[in-house]
C-alpha cells in the first residue's frame, strides 16, 4: 500500500502528521506531505487509514499495490 496526498485538496489542517507522524510530515508552509517513498508498512496501515478518515479535505489516498 502507498500513501499520497493531493496537494490541491490539502489545506494544511495537519491531522495526517499529527495522527501518523511516521507516515506523514509537513512542508515549510504546514501542508501535509508523505514521508519517504509513501510505502506504508504493514504495521502502519491502521495509522494510515486513521489519517485518511480524519482528513477534512479528503486529500489523502491509499493505493493498494498488487
PyMOL commands that place a pseudoatom at each C-alpha (Angstrom):
pseudoatom trace, name=CA, resn=UNK, resi=1, chain=A, elem=C, hetatm=0, pos=[0.000, 0.000, 0.000]
pseudoatom trace, name=CA, resn=UNK, resi=2, chain=A, elem=C, hetatm=0, pos=[1.181, 3.503, -0.813]
pseudoatom trace, name=CA, resn=UNK, resi=3, chain=A, elem=C, hetatm=0, pos=[0.001, 6.826, 0.578]
pseudoatom trace, name=CA, resn=UNK, resi=4, chain=A, elem=C, hetatm=0, pos=[-0.279, 10.002, -1.425]
pseudoatom trace, name=CA, resn=UNK, resi=5, chain=A, elem=C, hetatm=0, pos=[-1.557, 13.496, -0.722]
pseudoatom trace, name=CA, resn=UNK, resi=6, chain=A, elem=C, hetatm=0, pos=[-3.314, 15.603, -3.323]
pseudoatom trace, name=CA, resn=UNK, resi=7, chain=A, elem=C, hetatm=0, pos=[-1.646, 18.974, -2.777]
pseudoatom trace, name=CA, resn=UNK, resi=8, chain=A, elem=C, hetatm=0, pos=[-4.513, 20.805, -4.471]
pseudoatom trace, name=CA, resn=UNK, resi=9, chain=A, elem=C, hetatm=0, pos=[-7.002, 19.472, -1.899]
pseudoatom trace, name=CA, resn=UNK, resi=10, chain=A, elem=C, hetatm=0, pos=[-4.736, 19.759, 1.167]
pseudoatom trace, name=CA, resn=UNK, resi=11, chain=A, elem=C, hetatm=0, pos=[-5.491, 22.831, 3.270]
pseudoatom trace, name=CA, resn=UNK, resi=12, chain=A, elem=C, hetatm=0, pos=[-2.840, 22.195, 5.917]
pseudoatom trace, name=CA, resn=UNK, resi=13, chain=A, elem=C, hetatm=0, pos=[-5.009, 21.098, 8.842]
pseudoatom trace, name=CA, resn=UNK, resi=14, chain=A, elem=C, hetatm=0, pos=[-2.163, 18.822, 9.972]
pseudoatom trace, name=CA, resn=UNK, resi=15, chain=A, elem=C, hetatm=0, pos=[-4.240, 15.882, 11.109]
pseudoatom trace, name=CA, resn=UNK, resi=16, chain=A, elem=C, hetatm=0, pos=[-2.264, 13.454, 8.953]
pseudoatom trace, name=CA, resn=UNK, resi=17, chain=A, elem=C, hetatm=0, pos=[1.109, 14.206, 10.513]
pseudoatom trace, name=CA, resn=UNK, resi=18, chain=A, elem=C, hetatm=0, pos=[-0.409, 14.524, 13.972]
pseudoatom trace, name=CA, resn=UNK, resi=19, chain=A, elem=C, hetatm=0, pos=[-2.081, 11.096, 13.786]
pseudoatom trace, name=CA, resn=UNK, resi=20, chain=A, elem=C, hetatm=0, pos=[0.609, 9.279, 11.784]
pseudoatom trace, name=CA, resn=UNK, resi=21, chain=A, elem=C, hetatm=0, pos=[3.923, 11.145, 12.118]
pseudoatom trace, name=CA, resn=UNK, resi=22, chain=A, elem=C, hetatm=0, pos=[5.840, 8.101, 10.902]
pseudoatom trace, name=CA, resn=UNK, resi=23, chain=A, elem=C, hetatm=0, pos=[3.985, 8.277, 7.555]
pseudoatom trace, name=CA, resn=UNK, resi=24, chain=A, elem=C, hetatm=0, pos=[3.394, 11.998, 7.041]
pseudoatom trace, name=CA, resn=UNK, resi=25, chain=A, elem=C, hetatm=0, pos=[5.218, 15.239, 7.641]
pseudoatom trace, name=CA, resn=UNK, resi=26, chain=A, elem=C, hetatm=0, pos=[4.695, 18.891, 6.896]
pseudoatom trace, name=CA, resn=UNK, resi=27, chain=A, elem=C, hetatm=0, pos=[6.283, 21.215, 4.410]
pseudoatom trace, name=CA, resn=UNK, resi=28, chain=A, elem=C, hetatm=0, pos=[7.552, 24.719, 5.221]
pseudoatom trace, name=CA, resn=UNK, resi=29, chain=A, elem=C, hetatm=0, pos=[4.031, 26.120, 4.993]
pseudoatom trace, name=CA, resn=UNK, resi=30, chain=A, elem=C, hetatm=0, pos=[2.358, 23.471, 7.164]
pseudoatom trace, name=CA, resn=UNK, resi=31, chain=A, elem=C, hetatm=0, pos=[0.834, 21.415, 4.364]
pseudoatom trace, name=CA, resn=UNK, resi=32, chain=A, elem=C, hetatm=0, pos=[0.946, 17.639, 4.660]
pseudoatom trace, name=CA, resn=UNK, resi=33, chain=A, elem=C, hetatm=0, pos=[3.430, 15.585, 2.728]
pseudoatom trace, name=CA, resn=UNK, resi=34, chain=A, elem=C, hetatm=0, pos=[4.120, 11.890, 2.527]
pseudoatom trace, name=CA, resn=UNK, resi=35, chain=A, elem=C, hetatm=0, pos=[7.285, 10.779, 4.293]
pseudoatom trace, name=CA, resn=UNK, resi=36, chain=A, elem=C, hetatm=0, pos=[9.809, 8.891, 2.208]
pseudoatom trace, name=CA, resn=UNK, resi=37, chain=A, elem=C, hetatm=0, pos=[8.540, 6.985, -0.807]
pseudoatom trace, name=CA, resn=UNK, resi=38, chain=A, elem=C, hetatm=0, pos=[4.991, 6.698, 0.516]
pseudoatom trace, name=CA, resn=UNK, resi=39, chain=A, elem=C, hetatm=0, pos=[5.083, 2.950, 1.109]
pseudoatom trace, name=CA, resn=UNK, resi=40, chain=A, elem=C, hetatm=0, pos=[3.010, 2.116, 4.171]
pseudoatom trace, name=CA, resn=UNK, resi=41, chain=A, elem=C, hetatm=0, pos=[4.469, -0.756, 6.202]
pseudoatom trace, name=CA, resn=UNK, resi=42, chain=A, elem=C, hetatm=0, pos=[2.028, -3.389, 7.446]
pseudoatom trace, name=CA, resn=UNK, resi=43, chain=A, elem=C, hetatm=0, pos=[2.415, -2.058, 10.984]
pseudoatom trace, name=CA, resn=UNK, resi=44, chain=A, elem=C, hetatm=0, pos=[1.418, 1.434, 9.792]
pseudoatom trace, name=CA, resn=UNK, resi=45, chain=A, elem=C, hetatm=0, pos=[-1.774, 0.544, 7.928]
pseudoatom trace, name=CA, resn=UNK, resi=46, chain=A, elem=C, hetatm=0, pos=[-4.064, 1.358, 10.849]
pseudoatom trace, name=CA, resn=UNK, resi=47, chain=A, elem=C, hetatm=0, pos=[-2.444, 4.782, 11.330]
pseudoatom trace, name=CA, resn=UNK, resi=48, chain=A, elem=C, hetatm=0, pos=[-2.640, 5.470, 7.584]
pseudoatom trace, name=CA, resn=UNK, resi=49, chain=A, elem=C, hetatm=0, pos=[-6.350, 4.651, 7.497]
pseudoatom trace, name=CA, resn=UNK, resi=50, chain=A, elem=C, hetatm=0, pos=[-6.923, 6.807, 10.586]
pseudoatom trace, name=CA, resn=UNK, resi=51, chain=A, elem=C, hetatm=0, pos=[-5.220, 9.740, 8.851]
pseudoatom trace, name=CA, resn=UNK, resi=52, chain=A, elem=C, hetatm=0, pos=[-7.345, 9.203, 5.718]
pseudoatom trace, name=CA, resn=UNK, resi=53, chain=A, elem=C, hetatm=0, pos=[-10.585, 9.137, 7.697]
pseudoatom trace, name=CA, resn=UNK, resi=54, chain=A, elem=C, hetatm=0, pos=[-9.641, 12.280, 9.648]
pseudoatom trace, name=CA, resn=UNK, resi=55, chain=A, elem=C, hetatm=0, pos=[-8.588, 14.452, 6.712]
pseudoatom trace, name=CA, resn=UNK, resi=56, chain=A, elem=C, hetatm=0, pos=[-11.365, 17.063, 6.364]
pseudoatom trace, name=CA, resn=UNK, resi=57, chain=A, elem=C, hetatm=0, pos=[-10.446, 17.727, 2.731]
pseudoatom trace, name=CA, resn=UNK, resi=58, chain=A, elem=C, hetatm=0, pos=[-10.163, 14.029, 1.774]
pseudoatom trace, name=CA, resn=UNK, resi=59, chain=A, elem=C, hetatm=0, pos=[-6.733, 14.832, 0.342]
pseudoatom trace, name=CA, resn=UNK, resi=60, chain=A, elem=C, hetatm=0, pos=[-5.095, 11.520, 1.308]
pseudoatom trace, name=CA, resn=UNK, resi=61, chain=A, elem=C, hetatm=0, pos=[-5.376, 8.444, -0.875]
pseudoatom trace, name=CA, resn=UNK, resi=62, chain=A, elem=C, hetatm=0, pos=[-4.152, 4.928, -0.153]
pseudoatom trace, name=CA, resn=UNK, resi=63, chain=A, elem=C, hetatm=0, pos=[-3.310, 2.906, -3.213]
pseudoatom trace, name=CA, resn=UNK, resi=64, chain=A, elem=C, hetatm=0, pos=[-3.342, -0.851, -2.897]
pseudoatom trace, name=CA, resn=UNK, resi=65, chain=A, elem=C, hetatm=0, pos=[-0.438, -2.384, -4.765]
pseudoatom trace, name=CA, resn=UNK, resi=66, chain=A, elem=C, hetatm=0, pos=[-0.707, -5.768, -6.442]
for i in range(1, 66): cmd.bond("trace and resi %d" % i, "trace and resi %d" % (i + 1))
show_as sticks, trace
zoom trace
